[in-house]
Amino acid sequence: MAPDAPARWTDPEEQRLEQEISQAEAMLVDAEVEVETLRVELDNFALLHHQRLGPMYVRLDELDALIAEATAARTGSPEDIRRAFEARSVLEPMPDLEEFFAQGAADGPDAADGPATEQPVIPQAPQRIRPDKEAQRLYRDLARRAHPDLAQDPAEQQLRGAFIARVNEAYARGDLRTLAALAQEWAGETGDSAAPAAGTPERAAWLLQRLDWLSARLRQLEAAQAELADSPMGQLLMLLPDDPDALLEVLAEQLLATVATRQADLDRLLGTV
């Protein structure tokens, strides 16, 4: 080779880069699947948490307001009156609260004239929506074949992005039938017209740039996964990630005990016990 000839990457070096990129792309898809799965799990857990435990939190807020108002009525203290006003102002009652708690008129202003109210019951858990193992398998397979991060051509990225958005939507619903149909629909074209031809200096530079981009994208996904896990709902789910239903049972029992304690405090203030 002449001294002023352009530098060329040897075949083994190019093959090494190709192998590293192939491994990085596989890791990228796995990371994308893990992040999306965690997001789906958190969304569903948050929905179940709100549907099942939300009425209990509302009941606790209501009891806190009633206790503060009863205390203010008894003492007449300006500070107690302020606290009662604040407790009532933050209360956001749910329209269907009575469907979850069998409460009598004793919770109202004339509670002192009536018997103690019944304790709230734990509402039945709504139907869980969570991707099962087969849905996860189909989703992982589709991500490996069709994810937009696996392409560099803008047109192909746009096509893949639109398709994978449909895949994500079906996966979030746990819709096995739609995922199976999408798997049949995808043609699986993986060619990339934006990639330079093998064995050229441009190819070597492109491979290095691609590897750098994949590494940066993996770091972004790791940060996204950590952010999801560190969110308030994520920290709660991580207490029992393999059995969120059991976790909801534990939380419901704890809230139920707290409601009973607050109710007893209110009954003592109102002289109903």
Protein Blocks (a to p, Z undefined) as FASTA:
>chain_A
ZZklccdddfklmmmmmmmmmmmmmmmmmmmmmmmmmmmmmmmmmmmmmmmmmmmmmmmm
mmmmmmmmmmmmmnopaklmmmmmmmmmmpccdfklmmmpccdfklmmklmmpccddddd
dddddddddddfklmmmmmmmmmmmgmklpmblklmmmmmmmmmmmmmmmmnopaklmmm
mmmmpnoiabdfkbccehiaklmmmmmmmmmmmmmmmmmmmmmmmmmmmpmklmmmmmmm
mlmmlmmmmmmmmmmmmmmmmmmmmmmmnopZZ
